[in-house]
Amino acid sequence: MKSPFIAPAWITLASLVGLVSALIGDGLFDVISWVIFTGLIALVVRAWMKRDRR
């Protein structure tokens, strides 16, 4: 049985990594944060497009 908290936990972890990466450095750290947040935005857009429209 899958826990309903797995996906939100991964999203939270990715957000934290992106935020910490943006705060601690420049260059590669900025690239990492941009990639993570772009992925998270894409995830939200994908979920929004696939939602049930009843």
TORBAGU-208201 format. One record per residue: chain; y, z, x of N, C-alpha, C, O, CB in turn. Coordinates in pm, 1 decimal, padded with zeros to 6 digits. Each point is the difference from the previous one (the first is absolute). Glycine has a CB too. Layout:
N
{A, {Y, Z, X}, {Y, Z, X}, {Y, Z, X}, {Y, Z, X}, {Y, Z, X}}
...
//
This chain:
54
{A, {-00118.6, 00000.0, 00084.2}, {00118.6, 00000.0, -00084.2}, {00124.6, 00000.0, 00088.5}, {00013.5, 00083.3, 00089.6}, {-00138.1, 00039.0, -00273.8}}
{A, {00214.7, -00216.0, 00158.2}, {00122.4, -00009.9, 00079.3}, {00105.9, 00096.0, -00053.7}, {00014.0, 00019.8, -00120.7}, {-00066.3, -00260.6, 00173.9}}
{A, {00124.5, 00298.0, 00038.5}, {00109.1, 00088.4, -00037.8}, {00123.6, -00083.3, -00035.2}, {00026.8, -00100.1, 00066.5}, {-00118.8, 00283.5, 00082.9}}
{A, {00166.6, -00144.8, -00251.0}, {00121.4, -00074.7, -00034.0}, {00114.8, 00025.5, 00098.3}, {00107.7, -00058.1, -00013.2}, {-00177.9, 00068.5, -00225.7}}
{A, {00046.7, 00075.8, 00335.9}, {00105.1, 00036.1, 00094.6}, {-00009.0, -00076.2, 00131.7}, {00083.7, 00020.0, 00088.0}, {-00079.9, 00203.5, -00192.5}}
{A, {-00102.9, -00309.9, 00119.8}, {-00018.9, -00072.1, 00126.2}, {00115.9, -00097.8, 00025.5}, {00061.5, 00003.8, 00106.6}, {-00311.9, 00017.9, -00133.6}}
{A, {00279.9, -00108.1, -00069.3}, {00105.8, -00099.6, 00018.4}, {00136.8, 00064.7, 00021.0}, {00070.9, -00040.2, 00092.3}, {-00202.4, -00117.6, -00233.5}}
{A, {00172.0, 00255.9, 00060.2}, {00129.0, 00064.1, 00026.8}, {00005.2, 00070.6, 00135.9}, {00105.6, 00006.4, 00063.0}, {-00080.2, 00022.5, -00308.3}}
{A, {-00138.3, 00023.3, 00289.4}, {-00003.9, 00065.0, 00131.9}, {00023.9, -00101.5, 00111.3}, {00073.5, 00027.7, 00094.8}, {-00232.6, 00144.7, -00184.7}}
{A, {00097.0, -00290.3, 00078.5}, {00021.6, -00104.3, 00101.2}, {00144.5, -00051.3, -00002.3}, {00059.1, -00025.5, 00105.0}, {-00301.2, -00040.3, -00125.4}}
{A, {00297.6, 00051.1, -00098.6}, {00139.3, -00045.1, -00011.0}, {00094.5, 00102.9, 00061.0}, {00096.0, -00035.8, 00068.2}, {-00153.1, -00092.7, -00276.6}}
{A, {00029.6, 00256.2, 00183.6}, {00081.1, 00107.1, 00058.2}, {-00011.1, 00000.4, 00151.3}, {00101.2, 00012.9, 00069.0}, {-00132.4, 00122.4, -00276.1}}
{A, {-00088.0, -00149.0, 00259.4}, {-00020.2, -00001.6, 00144.2}, {00072.1, -00117.7, 00064.4}, {00064.3, 00015.7, 00103.8}, {-00285.2, 00096.4, -00135.7}}
{A, {00210.6, -00230.2, -00029.3}, {00070.0, -00117.1, 00053.0}, {00150.5, 00019.8, -00002.9}, {00069.1, -00038.7, 00094.3}, {-00257.1, -00105.9, -00170.5}}
{A, {00239.8, 00204.0, -00030.4}, {00143.8, 00026.7, -00009.3}, {00045.5, 00096.5, 00109.1}, {00104.7, -00019.9, 00061.6}, {-00115.4, -00019.7, -00308.7}}
{A, {-00067.3, 00142.7, 00270.3}, {00035.3, 00096.3, 00104.7}, {-00001.3, -00063.7, 00138.6}, {00089.0, 00025.0, 00081.3}, {-00183.7, 00157.1, -00223.1}}
{A, {-00006.3, -00264.4, 00168.4}, {-00006.1, -00068.6, 00129.5}, {00121.2, -00091.6, 00016.1}, {00060.4, -00004.6, 00107.1}, {-00313.4, 00014.7, -00109.8}}
{A, {00288.3, -00082.2, -00102.1}, {00116.1, -00088.7, 00006.0}, {00130.3, 00075.6, 00020.2}, {00085.3, -00042.7, 00077.8}, {-00207.1, -00115.1, -00224.0}}
{A, {00137.8, 00270.0, 00076.7}, {00122.2, 00079.2, 00015.2}, {00011.4, 00061.8, 00138.5}, {00105.9, -00005.4, 00062.4}, {-00112.6, 00052.8, -00305.8}}
{A, {-00101.1, 00010.6, 00290.9}, {00001.8, 00061.6, 00133.4}, {00022.8, -00106.3, 00106.4}, {00074.9, 00022.2, 00095.1}, {-00229.8, 00160.0, -00173.9}}
{A, {00091.3, -00296.4, 00063.5}, {00018.7, -00109.1, 00094.7}, {00145.2, -00046.6, 00004.4}, {00052.8, -00028.8, 00107.4}, {-00288.7, -00040.9, -00147.6}}
{A, {00299.6, 00062.2, -00074.6}, {00140.1, -00042.4, -00004.9}, {00092.1, 00104.4, 00062.7}, {00104.6, -00034.5, 00054.9}, {-00154.3, -00096.6, -00262.2}}
{A, {00011.9, 00256.7, 00199.4}, {00086.7, 00106.3, 00049.6}, {-00014.9, 00027.8, 00148.7}, {00096.0, 00043.6, 00063.4}, {-00107.9, 00053.4, -00287.5}}
{A, {-00104.9, -00120.8, 00281.6}, {-00020.9, 00045.6, 00137.7}, {00035.3, -00102.6, 00106.4}, {00012.2, 00036.8, 00116.8}, {-00189.0, 00105.9, -00205.6}}
{A, {00193.5, -00267.9, 00054.4}, {00028.5, -00094.2, 00107.1}, {00054.6, -00131.8, -00048.6}, {00019.9, -00022.8, -00119.3}, {-00196.7, 00130.2, 00247.0}}
{A, {00200.6, -00194.9, -00028.6}, {00049.8, -00134.8, -00027.0}, {-00102.6, -00100.8, 00048.4}, {-00103.3, 00036.5, 00056.0}, {00343.5, 00040.2, -00036.1}}
{A, {-00210.8, -00202.7, -00042.0}, {-00088.6, -00105.5, 00047.7}, {-00129.3, -00005.7, -00078.6}, {00000.0, -00031.7, -00119.0}, {00098.9, 00057.3, 00343.8}}
{A, {-00209.7, 00005.3, -00157.8}, {-00131.3, -00006.9, -00062.3}, {-00010.6, 00094.8, -00119.2}, {-00064.5, -00033.0, -00099.4}, {-00033.1, -00029.6, 00320.6}}
{A, {00159.7, 00179.3, -00212.5}, {-00004.7, 00095.1, -00111.5}, {00068.7, -00056.9, -00124.1}, {-00045.8, 00022.1, -00112.1}, {00043.1, 00167.7, 00276.6}}
{A, {00111.8, -00262.4, -00144.8}, {00067.0, -00064.2, -00113.4}, {-00088.0, -00108.0, -00062.2}, {-00005.0, -00014.1, -00122.2}, {00226.7, 00061.7, 00228.6}}
{A, {-00290.3, -00122.9, -00022.9}, {-00089.8, -00104.5, -00050.6}, {-00111.4, 00062.9, -00082.2}, {-00033.4, -00049.4, -00107.7}, {00085.5, -00096.7, 00306.4}}
{A, {-00109.7, 00254.9, -00148.4}, {-00106.7, 00068.6, -00072.3}, {00050.2, 00047.8, -00137.0}, {-00068.3, -00018.0, -00100.8}, {-00035.0, 00089.6, 00320.5}}
{A, {00220.4, -00012.0, -00222.9}, {00052.2, 00050.0, -00127.3}, {00029.4, -00114.7, -00096.5}, {-00027.8, 00012.2, -00119.3}, {00125.5, 00185.4, 00239.1}}
{A, {-00042.7, -00308.0, -00071.5}, {00026.9, -00114.8, -00087.2}, {-00129.0, -00058.6, -00055.5}, {-00006.4, -00035.6, -00117.6}, {00213.1, -00013.5, 00249.1}}
{A, {-00309.4, 00038.8, -00048.0}, {-00128.4, -00054.6, -00045.7}, {-00061.0, 00090.0, -00107.6}, {-00048.9, -00048.4, -00102.1}, {00011.7, -00056.9, 00328.7}}
{A, {00040.6, 00235.4, -00203.1}, {-00057.7, 00093.6, -00096.9}, {00075.1, -00005.1, -00132.4}, {-00062.4, -00007.5, -00105.9}, {-00011.0, 00155.4, 00294.2}}
{A, {00205.7, -00143.8, -00183.9}, {00075.2, 00000.8, -00124.9}, {-00004.4, -00134.2, -00072.1}, {00006.1, -00004.1, -00122.9}, {00141.2, 00176.5, 00221.8}}
{A, {-00157.8, -00281.6, -00024.5}, {-00018.5, -00130.0, -00063.8}, {-00134.3, -00004.2, -00073.0}, {-00009.7, -00052.2, -00111.0}, {00152.3, -00057.3, 00288.4}}
{A, {-00245.2, 00164.8, -00114.1}, {-00130.7, 00006.7, -00063.5}, {00000.3, 00085.4, -00125.3}, {-00062.1, -00035.0, -00100.3}, {-00039.4, 00002.8, 00322.4}}
{A, {00171.8, 00144.6, -00216.1}, {00007.7, 00087.4, -00117.6}, {00075.3, -00067.1, -00115.3}, {-00039.0, 00013.7, -00115.9}, {00032.0, 00185.7, 00268.1}}
{A, {00113.0, -00270.7, -00121.0}, {00074.0, -00072.3, -00103.4}, {-00087.7, -00110.3, -00059.1}, {00001.1, -00022.1, -00121.1}, {00217.5, 00072.6, 00238.0}}
{A, {-00294.1, -00119.4, -00032.0}, {-00091.9, -00103.6, -00049.0}, {-00107.0, 00061.0, -00090.5}, {-00039.7, -00060.9, -00099.3}, {00080.4, -00074.0, 00308.1}}
{A, {-00086.5, 00253.3, -00175.0}, {-00099.0, 00068.7, -00082.4}, {00055.7, 00031.5, -00138.9}, {-00069.4, -00016.6, -00100.4}, {-00032.3, 00114.0, 00308.2}}
{A, {00225.4, -00052.4, -00213.2}, {00064.3, 00030.2, -00127.9}, {00019.1, -00127.8, -00082.0}, {-00026.6, -00001.3, -00120.2}, {00143.4, 00198.8, 00225.1}}
{A, {-00071.0, -00304.3, -00040.2}, {00020.2, -00126.9, -00070.9}, {-00132.5, -00052.8, -00053.0}, {-00006.3, -00048.8, -00112.8}, {00204.6, -00002.8, 00258.3}}
{A, {-00304.0, 00060.6, -00065.8}, {-00132.7, -00044.7, -00043.3}, {-00048.5, 00079.3, -00121.4}, {-00051.8, -00057.2, -00095.9}, {-00000.4, -00008.9, 00332.2}}
{A, {00069.1, 00196.7, -00231.1}, {-00041.8, 00083.4, -00112.9}, {00082.2, -00032.3, -00124.3}, {-00052.1, -00001.5, -00111.5}, {-00016.5, 00183.0, 00271.1}}
{A, {00196.5, -00207.2, -00139.3}, {00087.8, -00032.2, -00113.6}, {-00040.0, -00133.3, -00062.9}, {00002.1, -00014.2, -00122.3}, {00185.9, 00142.5, 00230.6}}
{A, {-00224.3, -00225.5, -00025.2}, {-00038.1, -00131.6, -00051.2}, {-00136.3, 00003.9, -00070.1}, {-00023.5, -00077.4, -00092.8}, {00157.0, -00028.5, 00277.1}}
{A, {-00222.5, 00193.8, -00141.6}, {-00134.2, 00004.7, -00057.0}, {-00014.1, 00102.4, -00112.9}, {-00110.3, 00019.9, -00051.0}, {00024.8, -00091.2, 00272.4}}
{A, {00193.6, 00135.6, -00260.8}, {-00010.6, 00102.9, -00102.5}, {-00039.6, -00061.0, -00133.5}, {00020.8, -00118.8, -00024.2}, {00150.7, 00255.9, 00144.1}}
{A, {-00227.6, -00055.7, -00204.2}, {-00043.2, -00043.1, -00131.7}, {00122.0, -00008.8, -00091.5}, {00070.5, 00098.8, -00020.0}, {-00299.3, 00007.1, 00053.2}}
{A, {00252.9, -00223.1, -00087.8}, {00120.4, -00021.0, -00080.7}, {-00033.8, -00008.1, -00147.8}, {00022.0, -00103.5, -00062.9}, {00084.0, -00015.5, 00254.5}}
{A, {-00157.9, 00224.4, -00246.8}, {-00033.4, 00003.0, -00143.0}, {00112.0, 00053.7, -00082.2}, {-00012.0, 00009.1, -00122.1}, {-00222.7, 00019.2, 00179.8}}
//
